Amino acid sequence: MRVAENAVQKEGSIFFPIINELGKVEIMELPSEHPELITTDPRVIRYMGLDYLTTLSHLRLLCSDNGVHFYEPEGYGSLFGTGKLEAFGIEDCRVTFLEGKYYLTFTAVSSNGVGVGMRTTTDWKTFENHGMIIPPHNKDCAIFEERINGLYYCLHRPSSVDIGGNYIWLAQSPDGVHWGNHKCLIKTRKDNWDCQRVGAGAAPIKTEKGWLEIYHGANHDHQYCRALSC
């Protein structure tokens, strides 16, 4: 689960947390009336030409005995961002169980952009940090839960502002860390609910008819829905 946190606000200033170069949470304070402060987007603060997130996100493990009521088990720590490339937090995790190991791919956010980070674990207590496996601007990475002809495969979503668009891509890897042979797979559809962007949801599910993917899409008003693709 992604948890997004913020600092207590007070009149005349804007506060938001970041992770500094020492790996500690630091509370930034900006004057709310500064002429070079832009706060029109509730998710992003732009100050003197630089972008910051209004919240700092981390990941927590939740469990359920019935699929409806969830709780946080004892003895399992939270996952926080580390280093410069995760200074604004980690979020939107996808989990794949493959050959006895859990692969956690997530969005790593910093002033350098938005990319895909990955950590792996076998017990949810100790994690190996593989750093940023796909550089900015990219997110929504979901790894297939089976190797195909000896190769790992994943879905991911590069973000294009001018040429192209926010489409779902397919990539392959010899080791699950280094990715290449990228191919555009699913595009947005004009005048539909997914006309602005599409992105992979959970890990693809293998069926008798092929791989089933639950993906999300959004329109120009940033309204989100989900759909199935096979």
C-alpha positions as CSV (number, residue, x, y, z in Angstrom):
1,M,0.0,0.0,0.0
2,R,1.2,3.5,-0.8
3,V,1.0,6.0,2.1
4,A,1.3,9.7,1.2
5,E,2.3,12.0,4.0
6,N,2.6,15.8,4.5
7,A,3.6,18.2,7.2
8,V,1.2,20.3,9.2
9,Q,0.5,23.6,7.5
10,K,0.3,27.1,8.9
11,E,-0.8,30.4,7.5
12,G,1.7,32.3,5.4
13,S,3.9,29.3,4.5
14,I,3.7,26.0,2.6
15,F,5.4,22.9,4.1
16,F,6.2,19.6,2.4
17,P,8.6,16.8,3.2
18,I,11.5,15.5,1.1
19,I,14.3,13.0,1.7
20,N,17.7,14.8,1.9
21,E,21.1,13.5,0.7
22,L,21.7,11.9,4.2
23,G,18.5,9.8,3.8
24,K,16.6,11.7,6.4
25,V,13.2,13.3,6.1
26,E,13.5,17.1,5.8
27,I,10.6,19.6,6.0
28,M,10.8,22.3,3.4
29,E,9.2,25.7,4.1
30,L,8.3,28.1,1.3
31,P,6.5,31.5,1.6
32,S,3.0,31.1,0.3
33,E,2.9,34.5,-1.4
34,H,6.3,34.2,-3.2
35,P,5.9,35.5,-6.8
36,E,7.7,32.5,-8.2
37,L,5.6,29.9,-6.3
38,I,2.9,28.0,-8.4
39,T,0.4,25.8,-6.5
40,T,-2.3,25.3,-9.1
41,D,-1.8,21.5,-9.1
42,P,-2.6,20.0,-5.7
43,R,0.1,17.3,-6.3
44,V,3.0,19.5,-7.4
45,I,4.6,22.7,-6.2
46,R,6.7,24.7,-8.6
47,Y,9.1,27.1,-6.9
48,M,11.7,29.2,-8.7
49,G,11.7,26.9,-11.7
50,L,11.9,23.7,-9.7
51,D,9.2,21.1,-9.1
52,Y,8.4,19.4,-5.7
53,L,5.7,17.0,-4.6
54,T,3.2,18.2,-2.0
55,T,3.5,14.7,-0.3
56,L,6.2,12.2,0.5
57,S,5.1,8.6,-0.2
58,H,6.3,5.3,1.1
59,L,5.1,1.6,1.0
60,R,3.6,-0.6,3.7
61,L,2.7,-4.3,3.7
62,L,-1.0,-5.0,4.5
63,C,-2.6,-8.5,5.0
64,S,-6.1,-9.9,4.9
65,D,-7.7,-13.1,6.0
66,N,-10.8,-12.6,3.8
67,G,-9.9,-10.1,1.1
68,V,-12.0,-7.4,2.6
69,H,-10.6,-6.4,5.9
70,F,-6.9,-5.5,6.0
71,Y,-4.4,-5.1,8.8
72,E,-0.7,-4.2,9.1
73,P,1.2,-7.3,10.4
74,E,3.7,-6.9,13.2
75,G,7.4,-7.3,12.5
76,Y,7.4,-6.0,8.9
77,G,8.9,-2.6,8.3
78,S,7.8,0.1,5.8
79,L,9.8,0.8,2.6
80,F,11.0,4.4,2.2
81,G,12.8,6.1,-0.6
82,T,16.6,6.2,-0.5
83,G,19.1,8.3,-2.4
84,K,18.8,11.3,-4.8
85,L,16.5,9.4,-7.3
86,E,13.9,8.7,-4.6
87,A,14.1,12.0,-2.8
88,F,10.4,12.8,-3.3
89,G,9.3,9.2,-2.3
90,I,8.3,5.9,-3.8
91,E,4.7,5.0,-4.8
92,D,2.4,3.0,-7.0
93,C,4.0,-0.4,-6.4
94,R,3.3,-3.5,-8.5
95,V,4.3,-6.9,-7.1
96,T,5.3,-10.0,-9.1
97,F,6.0,-13.4,-7.6
98,L,8.4,-15.3,-9.8
99,E,10.5,-18.3,-9.1
100,G,10.4,-18.0,-5.3
101,K,11.1,-14.2,-5.3
102,Y,8.9,-11.1,-5.0
103,Y,9.7,-8.3,-7.4
104,L,8.5,-4.9,-6.3
105,T,8.5,-2.3,-9.0
106,F,7.5,1.2,-8.1
107,T,7.5,4.8,-9.2
108,A,10.6,6.6,-7.9
109,V,10.2,10.4,-7.8
110,S,12.8,13.2,-7.5
111,S,13.8,16.5,-9.0
112,N,15.5,14.5,-11.8
113,G,12.1,13.1,-12.9
114,V,9.9,10.0,-12.5
115,G,11.4,6.6,-13.2
116,V,11.0,2.9,-12.2
117,G,12.7,1.6,-9.1
118,M,12.9,-2.1,-8.0
119,R,13.5,-4.1,-4.8
120,T,13.3,-7.8,-4.4
121,T,12.6,-10.0,-1.4
122,T,11.8,-13.6,-0.4
123,D,10.5,-12.9,3.2
124,W,9.2,-9.2,3.1
125,K,11.7,-8.3,5.8
126,T,15.0,-8.1,3.9
127,F,15.1,-6.4,0.5
128,E,17.7,-6.1,-2.2
129,N,17.7,-2.6,-3.8
130,H,18.3,-2.7,-7.6
131,G,18.1,1.1,-8.0
132,M,16.3,2.6,-11.0
133,I,15.8,0.0,-13.6
134,I,14.0,2.2,-16.2
135,P,15.0,6.0,-16.2
136,P,12.6,9.0,-16.5
137,H,10.1,9.6,-17.6
138,N,8.5,6.2,-16.9
139,K,6.2,4.4,-14.5
140,D,3.5,1.7,-14.3
141,C,6.0,-1.2,-14.6
142,A,4.5,-4.7,-14.1
143,I,6.7,-7.8,-14.6
144,F,5.2,-11.0,-16.0
145,E,5.0,-13.9,-13.4
146,E,6.7,-16.3,-15.8
147,R,9.8,-16.3,-18.0
148,I,9.1,-16.8,-21.7
149,N,11.8,-18.6,-23.7
150,G,14.2,-17.9,-20.8
151,L,13.6,-14.1,-20.8
152,Y,11.8,-11.8,-18.3
153,Y,9.1,-9.6,-19.7
154,C,7.4,-6.4,-18.3
155,L,4.9,-3.8,-19.2
156,H,5.9,-0.1,-18.6
157,R,4.7,3.4,-19.5
158,P,7.0,6.0,-20.9
159,S,5.6,9.5,-20.7
160,S,5.8,11.8,-23.8
161,V,4.7,15.4,-23.7
162,D,5.1,16.5,-27.3
163,I,5.5,13.6,-29.8
164,G,3.7,10.3,-29.2
165,G,1.8,9.8,-26.0
166,N,1.4,7.9,-22.7
167,Y,1.2,4.4,-24.0
168,I,1.9,0.9,-22.6
169,W,5.1,-0.7,-23.8
170,L,6.6,-4.2,-23.6
171,A,10.2,-4.9,-22.7
172,Q,12.4,-8.0,-22.1
173,S,15.3,-8.7,-19.9
174,P,17.9,-11.6,-19.4
175,D,18.0,-11.0,-15.6
176,G,14.9,-9.0,-14.6
177,V,17.0,-5.9,-14.0
178,H,18.4,-4.7,-17.4
179,W,15.6,-4.1,-19.9
180,G,15.7,-3.7,-23.7
181,N,13.9,-4.5,-27.0
182,H,11.1,-2.1,-26.1
183,K,8.0,-2.2,-28.2
184,C,4.9,0.0,-28.0
185,L,1.9,-2.3,-27.2
186,I,-1.3,-0.4,-26.4
187,K,-2.1,3.2,-27.3
188,T,-4.7,5.7,-26.1
189,R,-8.0,5.9,-28.0
190,K,-9.3,9.2,-29.4
191,D,-12.6,10.3,-27.9
192,N,-12.8,7.4,-25.4
193,W,-12.4,7.1,-21.7
194,D,-8.7,6.3,-22.2
195,C,-7.9,9.1,-24.6
196,Q,-5.3,10.8,-22.5
197,R,-3.1,8.0,-21.0
198,V,-3.0,4.3,-20.4
199,G,-0.9,2.3,-18.0
200,A,-0.4,-1.3,-16.7
201,G,-2.1,-2.3,-13.5
202,A,-1.2,-5.5,-11.6
203,A,1.1,-8.2,-13.1
204,P,-0.3,-9.8,-16.2
205,I,-2.3,-13.0,-15.5
206,K,-1.7,-16.1,-17.6
207,T,-4.9,-17.7,-19.0
208,E,-5.7,-20.5,-21.5
209,K,-6.2,-17.7,-24.2
210,G,-3.1,-15.8,-23.4
211,W,-2.0,-13.1,-20.9
212,L,-4.7,-11.0,-19.3
213,E,-3.9,-7.5,-18.2
214,I,-6.0,-5.1,-16.1
215,Y,-4.9,-1.6,-17.2
216,H,-6.0,1.9,-16.3
217,G,-6.7,4.8,-18.5
218,A,-7.7,8.4,-18.1
219,N,-9.4,11.1,-20.2
220,H,-8.5,14.7,-20.7
221,D,-10.2,15.6,-17.4
222,H,-7.9,13.2,-15.5
223,Q,-10.9,10.9,-14.8
224,Y,-9.6,7.3,-14.3
225,C,-11.2,3.9,-15.2
226,R,-9.9,0.3,-15.5
227,A,-10.3,-2.2,-18.3
228,L,-9.2,-5.7,-19.4
229,S,-6.8,-6.4,-22.3
230,C,-5.8,-9.8,-23.6
